[in-house]
Amino acid sequence: MLKQQGHLARVGVSAETEQVLRQAALVRGIPISRYLAQLVEAEVRRRRGTSVEGIALDLPEPEQALVALAEVRKSIDELDQIAGRLARSAVKHGGSWADVGSSLKLKEQAARRAHERPRE
């Protein structure tokens, strides 16, 4: 049985980035082409099920950008809710709001205002 070949893509990266990719592939014992394919496949899997995947390419670019922006905003809100739960858990288990702020690169009061109460 013949395996169907995929499509090839060229990417332009800095020499430093290429060196890091080569090293990462070497550590895994695989060719850089396979490592890059794994990275691309992981990104495609990550995007599946998001509205970004469903953006109609025939829409004008500003509309495409606005749909993508709305999806990013939803993701930010979800991550903010997770951060809030973790912050409240840390404080509940003996951490301080100063510790939480330090972890989030915020001042203590900003961390407290942002995460002390769950958002609805």
Secondary structure, 3 states (H helix, E strand, C coil): CCCCCCCCCCCCCCHHHHHHHHHHHHHHCCCHHHHHHHHHHHHHHHHCCCCCCCCCCCCCHHHHHHHHHHHHHHHHHHHHHHHHHHHHHHHHCCCCHHHHHHHHCCCHHHHHHHHCCCCC
